[in-house]
Amino acid sequence: MHLPFFNDPFQPTSEIISIEDGQLTLFADFLPQTEADIFLDILQRETPWQQDALNFGGRQVLIPRLQAWYGDKHSHYGYSGLALTPLPWTDTLMTLKQRIEVSSGQVFNSVLLNFYRDGKDSVSWHSDDEAELGLDPVIASLSLGTSRRFELRHRTKTIPKAICELEHGSLLIMGKGLQKHWQHQIPKQPAIQAPRINLTFRLIQPLQA
């Protein structure tokens, strides 16, 4: 199947989302409809999805989504006691990485894929602030499939939550300050029956001895 190249003439438009203590930029039309459809189909079929489990109070609890971790050889990553060893880059993921790097001006060496099978799958409140990501990471979040609600809440201030819809083919850049000052989640939306794939591109930093 043909993969769109990162030098295609389509130029996505960006919108800066005003948010206190952080930078947030949305490319609502990062991938045109046809390309987004192609990538969704390829990733859904070719990714070796697995459902990992986390340890809570001595018992194993399956996370409510499927996932896969890819990246450079050294880009080992972990969260909530779960250790992830990277799978090697595929042509599909490398194509997306290159396109995102061009639009964001950032460099990434790894990506976490999450497969939300329907609206019962979710991810709870968290910040991507693990030591491997450095002090103030920039994370690029690409959404494919059905639209899902993305919520943010400030970690220390009593201010309203920020909410946006992440639609098919959209790219959200979580910039400086966001992981330090905010948490985010994809809440359950039981009425949703269609799947969504989310790719969060990251830069794993070498840990100091």
C-alpha positions in Angstrom: 0.0 0.0 0.0 1.3 3.4 -0.9 2.5 5.6 2.0 2.3 9.4 1.6 5.7 11.0 1.7 6.6 13.8 4.2 7.3 16.2 1.3 3.7 16.1 -0.1 2.5 19.6 -0.9 -0.3 19.6 1.7 0.5 22.2 4.4 -1.5 21.8 7.7 -2.6 24.9 9.6 -1.9 25.3 13.3 -3.8 26.9 16.1 -2.3 28.0 19.4 -4.6 27.0 22.3 -4.4 29.5 25.1 -3.6 27.7 28.3 -2.0 28.9 31.5 1.5 27.7 32.4 1.9 25.7 29.2 2.1 25.6 25.5 -0.5 23.7 23.4 -0.7 23.8 19.6 -3.3 22.0 17.5 -3.0 21.0 13.8 -6.6 20.2 13.3 -6.1 19.0 9.7 -2.5 17.6 10.0 -3.4 14.6 7.8 -6.0 14.9 5.0 -8.9 12.6 5.2 -7.6 10.0 2.7 -4.2 9.8 4.2 -5.6 9.5 7.7 -7.8 6.7 6.6 -4.8 4.9 5.1 -2.7 5.2 8.2 -5.5 4.1 10.5 -6.1 1.0 8.4 -2.3 0.1 8.3 -1.7 0.6 12.0 -4.8 -1.2 13.1 -3.9 -4.3 11.1 -0.1 -4.4 11.3 0.6 -3.3 14.9 1.3 -6.2 17.4 -1.2 -4.8 19.9 -1.0 -6.1 23.5 -2.9 -5.4 26.7 -0.5 -4.7 29.5 -1.3 -4.9 33.2 -0.3 -2.7 36.1 0.2 -3.7 39.7 -2.3 -2.1 42.1 -2.1 -3.2 45.8 -0.5 -6.5 44.9 -3.0 -7.4 42.1 -2.6 -7.2 38.4 -5.1 -4.9 36.6 -5.3 -4.8 32.8 -5.1 -1.3 31.4 -8.3 -0.3 29.5 -6.7 -0.1 26.0 -4.2 -1.9 23.8 -0.7 -0.5 23.2 2.7 -0.9 21.5 6.0 0.9 22.0 8.5 1.7 19.1 11.7 3.6 18.9 15.5 3.7 18.6 17.3 0.9 20.3 18.2 2.8 23.4 14.7 4.3 24.0 13.5 2.1 26.8 10.6 3.6 28.7 8.5 2.9 31.7 5.5 4.2 33.6 3.5 3.0 36.7 6.0 0.1 37.1 5.6 -1.1 33.5 8.8 -1.4 31.5 8.6 -1.1 27.7 11.3 -2.3 25.3 11.1 -0.6 21.9 10.1 -2.4 18.7 12.1 -1.3 15.6 10.6 1.5 13.5 8.4 0.5 10.7 8.2 2.4 7.4 4.7 3.6 8.4 5.8 5.0 11.7 9.0 6.5 10.3 6.9 8.4 7.6 4.7 9.8 10.3 7.6 10.7 12.5 9.3 12.7 9.8 6.2 14.6 8.9 5.6 15.5 12.5 9.2 16.6 13.0 8.9 18.9 10.0 5.7 20.6 11.3 6.6 20.7 15.0 10.3 21.6 14.7 11.1 18.9 17.2 13.1 15.7 17.1 11.6 12.4 18.4 13.1 8.9 18.9 10.2 6.9 20.1 6.4 6.6 19.9 3.7 5.0 22.1 0.7 3.7 20.2 -2.6 3.4 22.1 -5.6 1.6 20.6 -8.9 2.6 22.1 -11.2 -0.1 20.8 -14.4 1.8 21.7 -15.6 4.4 24.2 -15.1 2.0 27.1 -11.4 2.2 26.6 -9.7 5.2 28.3 -6.6 6.6 30.0 -6.9 8.2 33.4 -5.4 11.4 34.7 -1.6 11.6 34.4 1.3 13.7 33.3 4.0 12.3 31.0 6.8 13.4 33.3 8.9 10.2 33.7 12.7 10.8 34.1 13.4 9.3 30.7 11.6 12.2 29.0 13.8 15.0 30.6 12.8 18.0 32.6 10.4 19.7 30.3 9.4 17.3 27.4 7.6 18.2 24.2 5.2 15.4 23.1 3.4 15.2 19.7 0.0 13.4 19.8 -1.5 12.2 16.6 -5.1 11.0 16.5 -6.6 8.6 14.0 -10.1 7.2 14.0 -13.2 8.3 15.9 -13.1 11.7 17.7 -12.4 11.5 21.5 -12.5 14.1 24.2 -9.2 15.2 25.6 -9.2 16.9 29.0 -6.6 18.8 31.0 -6.6 19.9 34.6 -4.0 22.1 36.3 -1.9 20.3 39.0 -1.8 23.1 41.5 -4.3 25.8 40.6 -8.1 25.8 40.9 -8.9 26.8 37.4 -11.4 25.4 34.8 -10.4 22.3 32.9 -9.4 22.6 29.3 -11.2 20.4 26.9 -10.8 19.8 23.2 -12.0 17.2 20.6 -9.1 15.2 19.0 -10.4 14.4 15.6 -9.3 12.0 12.8 -6.0 13.2 11.4 -5.3 15.9 14.0 -2.0 16.6 15.7 -1.7 18.1 19.2 1.7 19.4 20.3 2.0 19.4 24.1 4.8 21.9 24.5 6.9 23.4 27.3 5.4 23.6 30.7 2.5 21.3 30.0 3.7 18.1 31.7 5.0 20.0 34.7 1.8 22.0 35.4 -1.0 19.9 33.9 -2.5 16.4 33.9 -4.5 15.0 31.0 -6.9 12.2 30.3 -9.1 10.5 27.7 -12.2 9.7 29.7 -14.6 6.9 29.0 -17.4 7.7 26.6 -19.5 4.5 26.6 -21.8 5.7 23.7 -18.8 5.6 21.3 -18.6 2.3 19.4 -15.8 3.1 16.9 -12.1 2.7 17.4 -9.3 5.3 17.8 -5.5 5.0 17.5 -3.4 7.6 19.3 0.4 8.0 18.7 2.4 10.0 21.1 5.9 10.8 19.8 8.5 11.4 22.4 12.3 12.0 22.9 13.8 9.6 25.4 16.8 11.1 27.2 19.8 9.1 28.4 19.5 8.8 32.2 22.5 10.1 34.2 24.3 7.5 36.3 
